[in-house]
Amino acid sequence: MECAVRFITLVLLVLVAAGGGFFSDKRGGPSAAKVNEQYWAETGLGSEALEELLQDNSCKSSERYFLACANAVTVVAQKYGLTIRSDESLAPIESHEKQALSEKELLLPWKKFLSRHDRIPSYSFLKIWRDISNRYISASSLSYAVGLGMNGFLSVFRDPHTYLLPADYYNSVVARTNNKSLSVGIIVGRDVQNYFVKKVLENSSSYLAGVKKGDLIVEIQGRKAADLTSFQLGDLLRGNEGSELELKTLRRGEIKKFLIVRTEKTLPTVTAQVIEGIKPVGILTVNKFAVGTCEQSKTILQDLLTQNIRGLLLDLRDNPGGQMEEAACLASLFVGPRKQVFTIKTLNSKVPDEVVFGDEEQIYSGPVAVLVNSGSASASEIVAGALQYYKRAVLVGERTFGKGSFQEGEIWSKNEKIAIFETKGFYYLPSGKTPQMVGLEPDFKINFEDRFALREEDQFLNPLKAENQMGTDVALASRQKELMDCANFDSDFLTLDDPEIKVAHRVLGCPSVASRVQQ
């Protein structure tokens, strides 16, 4: 893979739109990490870039173009707490209004609007944008809002994973492994009614304050969380260094109150711990695949081996992916350098397929269980799928996100400070199948406490489809039953407050797992 010529990233669109899945932020002196809006402001992206897309004649040229225009202005309106009416006017979002949880849901009213007309009606999305930009958007936030709108347009008109991103943001934040940031250190999910904590990053301010995975967020800064849009919630989570975040959560029927001080921290990409016992088990958690992730994992694995672990839990839950070279390298730590990890197939049929191997010797040959969920995407799915294919691991959790597409980034011709990431093809597992749209089915299913999942096929209006998508594994049902029968023994001795880790630990203890994956 020619890393010097091209770089590949698999950042989920939510990272671009919301300014960071970890809701990280930093304001301060010249050496401080910057807010996402500041990166956009430095690009100088002007309103004309979006207005060019929102011309009235263009927006009515086809249904797809109409919905792309609708998505562009609707996501911006939502950011500023506004709803768009059919008469081209704006109104504040009422607290009782049901919030859209996906692009599909956000565009449902527009699809109904189209269905009431015999042909595509005239509707001035350009007027809506100008109303929003003139009345609600500050000069310092304009470039960010324009980028948000353009990415909303591209998601529908092109595909959900073609997007624009400030080049400096990519180099300083996305591609780096352990960048410092001011982050409360939680990943937030939403079900039909509530926001909840999907993940708490180790050593973060929230982690040290006692916030737990699965906590329902009741109030934030004194405001009822259920009434907030995702943008409003993100804005409340962010703040200046040293400022305090007031958080009220519900845990097993009990209200918990937290006062979290925002402190600049280096939040690691890779962490580890050991479950002590007669047969010690290591837990290797990879939060994302950034430059250096594989080398960190290798060092940690070697340290775990000195502790005589008898099994390993590889935790890829809510890992959105990242650098595929790092994923291939990580997989090789378990399968060795001479086994194919994935194949790149481009949309250009004239370009030959590229087969990718990891370049590391196998350093761990014991039994492995990989924890996955609906937030495990792209590079995470490749690692999990390769280890499953080579029978080096069993997958424990729920079906993964289903992102097997890849994007190549290059400087945008209209603005040298912005990179455009365009979908160029798909990744395929050694089986010859891609997880695109369908994801990976676990060998042992868990009913996650999150209760709600939006995957590639659920989230976007025009999800990407690929040839040779993953199909039904005829042997999967028998494997699941075998593990179910075996995994019912008690592991309540574990002190970890993570029910999914406990289940994975039980699965790893099944004799059939050890015989299946030990090499």
C-alpha positions as CSV (number, residue, x, y, z in Angstrom):
1,M,0.0,0.0,0.0
2,E,1.5,3.3,-1.1
3,C,1.2,5.3,2.1
4,A,3.3,8.1,0.7
5,V,1.0,8.6,-2.3
6,R,-2.4,8.3,-0.7
7,F,-3.9,8.2,2.7
8,I,-7.1,6.4,3.6
9,T,-9.4,7.1,6.5
10,L,-12.7,5.7,7.6
11,V,-14.0,8.4,9.8
12,L,-17.7,8.2,10.4
13,L,-19.7,11.2,9.2
14,V,-20.8,12.0,12.7
15,L,-17.2,12.9,13.5
16,V,-17.3,15.5,10.8
17,A,-20.7,16.8,11.5
18,A,-20.7,17.0,15.3
19,G,-17.1,18.0,15.8
20,G,-15.8,14.8,17.4
21,G,-17.4,11.6,18.6
22,F,-15.8,12.2,22.0
23,F,-17.2,15.7,22.2
24,S,-13.7,17.0,22.7
25,D,-13.0,20.8,22.8
26,K,-10.3,23.2,23.9
27,R,-10.2,26.9,24.1
28,G,-7.2,28.9,25.4
29,G,-3.8,30.2,24.4
30,P,-1.7,29.7,21.2
31,S,-0.6,26.2,22.2
32,A,-4.1,25.0,23.0
33,A,-5.9,22.4,20.9
34,K,-8.6,24.0,18.8
35,V,-12.3,23.6,18.6
36,N,-13.6,22.0,15.4
37,E,-15.3,25.3,14.4
38,Q,-11.9,27.0,14.7
39,Y,-10.4,24.6,12.2
40,W,-13.2,25.4,9.8
41,A,-12.9,29.2,10.4
42,E,-9.2,29.0,9.3
43,T,-10.2,27.5,6.0
44,G,-12.1,30.7,5.0
45,L,-14.9,28.6,3.4
46,G,-17.5,31.1,2.4
47,S,-21.3,31.0,2.0
48,E,-21.0,31.0,-1.8
49,A,-19.7,27.4,-1.8
50,L,-23.0,26.1,-0.4
51,E,-25.1,28.6,-2.3
52,E,-23.7,27.2,-5.5
53,L,-25.3,23.9,-4.6
54,L,-28.6,25.3,-3.4
55,Q,-29.7,27.1,-6.6
56,D,-33.4,26.8,-7.0
57,N,-33.3,25.3,-10.5
58,S,-30.8,22.7,-9.4
59,C,-32.7,21.7,-6.3
60,K,-35.8,20.8,-8.4
61,S,-33.8,19.0,-11.1
62,S,-34.4,15.5,-9.6
63,E,-35.7,13.9,-6.4
64,R,-32.2,13.0,-5.3
65,Y,-31.0,16.6,-5.8
66,F,-34.1,17.9,-4.0
67,L,-33.5,15.7,-0.9
68,A,-29.8,16.6,-1.0
69,C,-30.7,20.3,-0.8
70,A,-33.2,19.5,2.0
71,N,-30.6,17.6,4.0
72,A,-28.1,20.4,3.6
73,V,-30.3,23.1,5.1
74,T,-32.0,20.8,7.6
75,V,-28.8,19.7,9.4
76,V,-27.8,23.3,9.7
77,A,-31.2,24.3,11.0
78,Q,-31.1,21.5,13.5
79,K,-27.6,22.7,14.7
80,Y,-29.2,26.0,15.6
81,G,-32.3,24.6,17.2
82,L,-34.6,25.4,14.2
83,T,-37.2,23.6,12.3
84,I,-38.1,24.4,8.6
85,R,-41.8,24.8,7.7
86,S,-43.4,24.0,4.3
87,D,-43.9,27.8,3.7
88,E,-40.1,28.3,3.7
89,S,-40.1,29.9,7.2
90,L,-38.2,29.0,10.3
91,A,-39.3,28.2,13.8
92,P,-37.6,27.1,17.0
93,I,-37.7,23.4,17.7
94,E,-40.2,22.8,20.4
95,S,-39.2,20.6,23.4
96,H,-42.0,18.2,22.7
97,E,-41.1,17.6,19.1
98,K,-39.8,14.1,18.3
99,Q,-36.1,14.4,17.3
100,A,-34.8,12.5,14.2
101,L,-32.3,9.9,15.1
102,S,-30.9,9.3,11.6
103,E,-30.6,10.9,8.2
104,K,-33.4,8.7,7.0
105,E,-35.7,10.0,9.7
106,L,-34.6,13.6,9.3
107,L,-35.6,13.5,5.6
108,L,-38.9,11.6,6.1
109,P,-41.0,14.8,6.2
110,W,-39.3,16.0,3.0
111,K,-40.1,12.6,1.3
112,K,-43.7,13.0,2.4
113,F,-43.7,16.6,1.1
114,L,-42.6,15.3,-2.3
115,S,-45.2,12.5,-2.4
116,R,-48.0,15.2,-2.2
117,H,-46.9,16.6,-5.6
118,D,-47.1,15.2,-9.1
119,R,-43.7,16.6,-9.9
120,I,-40.8,18.1,-7.9
121,P,-42.1,21.4,-6.5
122,S,-40.4,24.8,-6.4
123,Y,-39.0,25.3,-3.0
124,S,-36.2,27.8,-2.2
125,F,-33.7,26.0,0.0
126,L,-31.4,28.9,-0.9
127,K,-33.8,31.3,0.8
128,I,-33.8,29.1,3.9
129,W,-30.0,29.0,4.0
130,R,-29.7,32.7,3.7
131,D,-32.3,33.2,6.5
132,I,-30.4,30.9,8.8
133,S,-27.0,32.4,8.0
134,N,-28.1,36.0,8.3
135,R,-30.1,35.6,11.5
136,Y,-28.5,32.8,13.5
137,I,-24.9,32.2,12.4
138,S,-22.0,34.3,13.7
139,A,-19.1,35.3,11.4
140,S,-16.7,33.0,13.3
141,S,-19.1,30.0,12.8
142,L,-20.0,30.6,9.2
143,S,-17.3,28.3,7.6
144,Y,-18.3,25.5,10.0
145,A,-22.0,25.9,9.1
146,V,-21.2,25.9,5.4
147,G,-19.1,22.8,5.8
148,L,-21.9,21.1,7.8
149,G,-24.4,22.0,5.0
150,M,-22.1,20.8,2.2
151,N,-21.5,17.5,4.0
152,G,-25.2,17.1,4.4
153,F,-25.7,17.6,0.7
154,L,-22.9,15.2,-0.2
155,S,-24.2,12.5,2.1
156,V,-27.4,12.3,0.0
157,F,-26.3,13.3,-3.5
158,R,-23.0,11.4,-3.5
159,D,-22.9,8.9,-0.7
160,P,-22.8,9.0,3.1
161,H,-19.0,8.8,3.4
162,T,-17.9,11.4,0.9
163,Y,-17.3,14.6,2.8
164,L,-15.1,17.7,3.3
165,L,-12.8,18.2,6.3
166,P,-10.3,20.9,7.2
167,A,-6.9,19.4,6.3
168,D,-5.4,20.7,9.5
169,Y,-8.1,19.0,11.5
170,Y,-7.3,15.7,9.9
171,N,-3.6,16.0,10.5
172,S,-3.8,17.4,14.0
173,V,-6.7,15.4,15.4
174,V,-8.1,12.5,13.3
175,A,-4.8,10.9,12.2
176,R,-3.0,11.3,15.5
177,T,-2.9,8.6,18.1
178,N,-2.8,10.3,21.5
179,N,-3.6,13.9,20.8
180,K,-4.2,16.1,23.9
181,S,-7.7,17.5,24.1
182,L,-10.1,18.9,26.6
183,S,-12.7,16.2,26.7
184,V,-15.1,14.9,29.2
185,G,-14.3,11.5,27.8
186,I,-17.7,10.0,27.0
187,I,-19.3,8.7,23.9
188,V,-23.0,9.4,24.0
189,G,-25.8,7.4,22.3
190,R,-29.5,8.0,21.9
191,D,-32.4,5.6,22.0
192,V,-36.0,6.6,21.1
193,Q,-36.4,8.7,24.3
194,N,-33.1,9.2,26.1
195,Y,-29.4,10.0,25.7
196,F,-27.2,7.5,27.4
197,V,-23.5,6.9,28.0
198,K,-22.2,4.4,25.4
199,K,-18.6,4.4,26.5
200,V,-16.4,6.1,29.1
201,L,-12.8,6.6,28.1
202,E,-10.3,5.4,30.7
203,N,-8.6,8.1,32.7
204,S,-10.9,10.8,31.4
205,S,-12.6,13.3,33.7
206,S,-15.9,11.4,33.5
207,Y,-14.2,8.1,34.3
208,L,-12.5,9.6,37.3
209,A,-15.8,11.2,38.4
210,G,-17.6,7.8,38.4
211,V,-19.7,8.1,35.3
212,K,-20.5,4.6,34.0
213,K,-21.4,3.0,30.7
214,G,-25.1,2.6,30.4
215,D,-26.0,5.7,32.6
216,L,-29.1,7.5,31.2
217,I,-28.4,11.2,30.9
218,V,-31.2,13.0,32.7
219,E,-29.8,16.6,32.9
220,I,-26.8,18.4,31.7
221,Q,-26.0,21.9,32.9
222,G,-29.4,22.1,34.5
223,R,-31.2,21.4,31.2
224,K,-33.4,18.3,30.5
225,A,-31.3,16.1,28.2
226,A,-34.3,14.5,26.4
227,D,-35.3,17.9,25.0
228,L,-31.9,18.7,23.5
229,T,-30.8,18.2,20.0
230,S,-27.6,16.3,19.5
231,F,-25.9,19.5,18.6
232,Q,-27.1,21.3,21.7
233,L,-26.0,18.4,23.8
234,G,-22.5,18.5,22.3
235,D,-22.3,22.2,22.9
236,L,-23.1,21.7,26.5
237,L,-20.6,19.0,27.0
238,R,-17.8,21.2,25.6
239,G,-16.3,24.1,27.6
240,N,-13.2,25.9,28.7
241,E,-10.4,24.2,30.6
242,G,-11.1,24.3,34.3
243,S,-14.8,24.9,33.9
244,E,-17.3,22.5,35.5
245,L,-19.8,20.2,33.8
246,E,-22.9,19.4,35.9
247,L,-24.3,16.0,34.9
248,K,-27.3,14.1,36.3
249,T,-27.8,10.5,35.3
250,L,-30.1,7.6,36.1
251,R,-28.4,4.3,37.0
252,R,-30.5,1.3,38.0
253,G,-33.3,3.5,39.2
254,E,-31.0,5.8,41.2
255,I,-30.2,9.4,40.3
256,K,-26.5,10.2,40.2
257,K,-25.1,13.7,40.2
258,F,-21.6,14.6,38.9
259,L,-19.5,17.7,38.9
260,I,-16.8,17.1,36.2
261,V,-13.9,19.5,35.9
262,R,-12.8,19.8,32.3
263,T,-9.0,19.2,32.3
264,E,-6.7,18.7,29.3
265,K,-5.7,15.1,29.1
266,T,-4.0,12.7,26.8
267,L,-6.6,10.0,26.2
268,P,-4.9,6.8,24.9
269,T,-5.9,5.0,21.8
270,V,-5.0,1.6,23.4
271,T,-5.5,0.5,27.0
272,A,-5.2,-2.8,28.8
273,Q,-5.9,-4.5,32.1
274,V,-5.8,-8.1,33.5
275,I,-8.6,-10.0,35.0
276,E,-6.9,-11.9,37.8
277,G,-7.7,-15.5,38.7
278,I,-6.5,-19.0,38.3
279,K,-6.4,-18.3,34.6
280,P,-5.6,-14.6,34.1
281,V,-7.3,-13.0,31.1
282,G,-6.0,-9.8,29.5
283,I,-8.3,-7.1,28.1
284,L,-6.9,-5.1,25.2
285,T,-9.1,-2.1,24.3
286,V,-8.6,-0.2,21.1
287,N,-10.6,3.0,20.8
288,K,-9.6,3.9,17.3
289,F,-7.0,3.0,14.6
290,A,-4.6,6.0,14.4
291,V,-1.0,6.2,13.5
292,G,0.9,4.1,16.1
293,T,-2.0,2.1,17.3
294,C,-0.4,-1.2,16.2
295,E,2.9,-0.5,17.8
296,Q,1.2,0.4,21.1
297,S,-0.9,-2.8,20.9
298,K,2.3,-4.8,20.3
299,T,4.0,-3.3,23.3
300,I,1.0,-3.9,25.5
301,L,0.5,-7.5,24.3
302,Q,4.1,-8.3,25.1
303,D,3.6,-6.9,28.6
304,L,0.5,-9.0,29.0
305,L,2.4,-12.1,28.0
306,T,4.8,-11.5,30.9
307,Q,1.8,-11.7,33.2
308,N,1.0,-15.2,32.0
309,I,-2.4,-14.5,30.6
310,R,-4.4,-17.6,29.5
311,G,-6.7,-15.7,27.2
312,L,-7.4,-12.3,25.7
313,L,-10.4,-10.1,25.2
314,L,-9.9,-7.7,22.3
315,D,-12.4,-4.9,22.9
316,L,-13.4,-3.1,19.7
317,R,-16.8,-1.8,20.9
318,D,-17.6,1.7,19.5
319,N,-14.3,1.8,17.6
320,P,-15.2,3.7,14.4
321,G,-12.2,2.6,12.5
322,G,-9.4,4.8,11.1
323,Q,-6.1,3.9,9.5
324,M,-6.4,0.6,7.6
325,E,-2.6,0.0,7.6
326,E,-2.8,0.0,11.4
327,A,-5.7,-2.5,11.3
328,A,-3.7,-4.9,9.0
329,C,-0.7,-4.6,11.3
330,L,-2.8,-5.3,14.4
331,A,-4.4,-8.4,12.8
332,S,-0.9,-9.7,12.0
333,L,0.0,-9.8,15.7
334,F,-2.6,-12.6,16.0
335,V,-2.3,-14.3,12.6
336,G,1.3,-13.5,11.4
337,P,2.6,-11.7,8.3
338,R,1.8,-14.2,5.6
339,K,-2.0,-14.2,5.9
340,Q,-4.1,-11.9,3.9
341,V,-6.0,-9.4,6.1
342,F,-8.1,-7.7,3.5
343,T,-8.4,-6.9,-0.2
344,I,-9.0,-3.4,-1.7
345,K,-11.4,-3.4,-4.7
346,T,-11.8,0.0,-6.3
347,L,-14.9,1.3,-8.2
348,N,-12.6,1.7,-11.2
349,S,-12.6,-1.8,-12.8
350,K,-9.3,-1.0,-14.6
351,V,-7.4,-0.8,-11.3
352,P,-6.2,-4.2,-10.1
353,D,-7.2,-5.5,-6.7
354,E,-4.7,-4.8,-3.9
355,V,-4.2,-7.6,-1.3
356,V,-3.0,-6.4,2.1
357,F,-1.0,-8.4,4.6
358,G,0.2,-7.3,8.0
359,D,3.9,-7.0,8.5
360,E,4.3,-8.2,12.1
361,E,5.2,-11.6,13.3
362,Q,2.5,-13.4,15.4
363,I,3.2,-12.7,19.1
364,Y,0.0,-14.0,20.6
365,S,-1.4,-17.5,19.9
366,G,-3.8,-18.0,22.8
367,P,-7.6,-18.0,22.7
368,V,-9.2,-14.6,21.8
369,A,-12.7,-13.2,22.1
370,V,-13.4,-10.0,20.2
371,L,-16.0,-7.7,21.7
372,V,-18.0,-5.9,19.0
373,N,-21.2,-3.9,18.8
374,S,-23.1,-1.7,16.4
375,G,-20.5,1.1,16.8
376,S,-17.7,-1.2,15.6
377,A,-17.0,0.0,12.1
378,S,-14.7,-0.2,9.1
379,A,-11.2,-1.0,10.4
380,S,-12.7,-2.7,13.5
381,E,-14.8,-4.9,11.3
382,I,-11.8,-5.8,9.2
383,V,-9.7,-6.9,12.2
384,A,-12.7,-8.8,13.8
385,G,-13.6,-10.4,10.5
386,A,-10.1,-11.5,9.7
387,L,-9.5,-13.1,13.1
388,Q,-12.9,-14.8,12.9
389,Y,-12.1,-16.1,9.4
390,Y,-8.7,-17.6,10.4
391,K,-10.4,-19.1,13.5
392,R,-8.1,-17.0,15.7
393,A,-11.0,-15.5,17.6
394,V,-14.7,-15.8,18.4
395,L,-16.8,-12.6,18.1
396,V,-19.0,-11.7,21.1
397,G,-21.6,-8.9,21.1
398,E,-24.0,-7.7,18.4
399,R,-23.9,-7.2,14.7
400,T,-21.4,-4.5,13.7
401,F,-22.1,-1.3,11.8
402,G,-21.5,-2.4,8.3
403,K,-19.0,0.0,6.8
404,G,-16.8,-1.7,4.2
405,S,-16.2,1.3,2.0
406,F,-13.0,3.3,1.8
407,Q,-12.3,7.0,1.1
408,E,-9.2,8.6,-0.3
409,G,-8.4,12.1,0.7
410,E,-6.9,14.8,-1.4
411,I,-6.8,18.6,-1.2
412,W,-10.0,20.1,-2.5
413,S,-9.4,22.0,-5.7
414,K,-11.6,24.9,-4.6
415,N,-9.9,25.4,-1.2
416,E,-6.3,24.3,-0.4
417,K,-7.1,24.2,3.3
418,I,-9.8,21.6,2.9
419,A,-9.5,18.0,2.1
420,I,-12.2,16.1,0.3
421,F,-12.6,12.4,1.1
422,E,-14.3,10.5,-1.7
423,T,-15.5,6.9,-1.7
424,K,-13.2,4.9,-4.0
425,G,-14.2,1.3,-3.4
426,F,-14.6,-1.4,-0.8
427,Y,-12.7,-3.6,1.5
428,Y,-13.1,-7.4,1.4
429,L,-12.3,-9.9,4.0
430,P,-10.2,-13.0,3.2
431,S,-13.5,-14.8,2.7
432,G,-14.0,-12.6,-0.4
433,K,-17.0,-10.9,1.2
434,T,-17.4,-7.3,2.4
435,P,-19.1,-6.2,5.6
436,Q,-20.5,-3.2,3.7
437,M,-24.2,-2.6,4.7
438,V,-24.6,-5.9,6.6
439,G,-21.8,-6.0,9.1
440,L,-20.4,-9.0,11.0
441,E,-22.6,-11.4,12.9
442,P,-21.1,-12.4,16.3
443,D,-20.5,-16.1,17.2
444,F,-22.1,-15.3,20.5
445,K,-24.9,-12.7,20.7
446,I,-25.4,-10.3,23.6
447,N,-28.5,-8.2,24.2
448,F,-26.6,-5.0,24.8
449,E,-27.9,-2.5,27.4
450,D,-27.7,0.2,24.8
451,R,-31.0,-1.0,23.4
452,F,-30.8,1.0,20.3
453,A,-28.5,0.8,17.3
454,L,-28.2,2.7,14.0
455,R,-26.1,0.9,11.4
456,E,-25.1,1.8,7.9
457,E,-28.3,0.4,6.4
458,D,-30.5,2.1,9.1
459,Q,-28.9,5.5,9.3
460,F,-28.5,6.9,5.7
461,L,-31.0,7.7,3.0
462,N,-28.7,6.2,0.3
463,P,-26.5,3.6,1.9
464,L,-23.7,2.2,-0.2
465,K,-24.2,-1.2,-1.7
466,A,-21.4,-3.5,-2.8
467,E,-21.0,-6.8,-4.6
468,N,-20.4,-9.9,-2.5
469,Q,-21.7,-8.7,0.8
470,M,-21.5,-10.9,3.8
471,G,-24.1,-13.7,3.7
472,T,-25.6,-16.2,6.1
473,D,-23.1,-18.4,7.8
474,V,-24.7,-21.8,8.0
475,A,-22.5,-22.9,10.8
476,L,-23.1,-19.8,12.9
477,A,-26.3,-21.0,14.5
478,S,-24.6,-24.2,15.8
479,R,-21.6,-22.2,17.1
480,Q,-23.9,-19.8,18.9
481,K,-25.8,-22.7,20.6
482,E,-22.6,-24.4,21.5
483,L,-21.3,-21.3,23.2
484,M,-24.7,-20.5,24.8
485,D,-24.7,-24.0,26.4
486,C,-21.2,-23.5,27.6
487,A,-21.2,-19.9,28.8
488,N,-23.8,-20.3,31.5
489,F,-21.3,-20.9,34.3
490,D,-21.0,-18.2,37.0
491,S,-18.5,-15.4,36.7
492,D,-20.0,-13.0,39.2
493,F,-16.7,-13.0,41.0
494,L,-15.5,-10.4,38.4
495,T,-15.5,-7.0,39.9
496,L,-15.7,-5.2,36.6
497,D,-18.8,-3.1,36.2
498,D,-19.2,-4.2,32.6
499,P,-21.8,-6.9,31.9
500,E,-20.5,-7.5,28.3
501,I,-17.0,-8.1,29.5
502,K,-18.3,-10.6,32.0
503,V,-20.2,-12.5,29.2
504,A,-17.1,-12.4,27.0
505,H,-15.0,-13.8,29.8
506,R,-17.4,-16.7,30.2
507,V,-17.4,-17.4,26.5
508,L,-13.6,-17.3,26.5
509,G,-13.6,-20.0,29.2
510,C,-15.5,-22.5,27.0
511,P,-13.2,-25.4,26.1
512,S,-14.5,-25.3,22.6
513,V,-13.2,-21.7,22.2
514,A,-9.7,-22.7,23.4
515,S,-9.6,-25.6,21.0
516,R,-11.0,-23.5,18.2
517,V,-8.7,-20.5,18.3
518,Q,-5.5,-21.8,20.0
519,Q,-2.6,-22.0,17.5
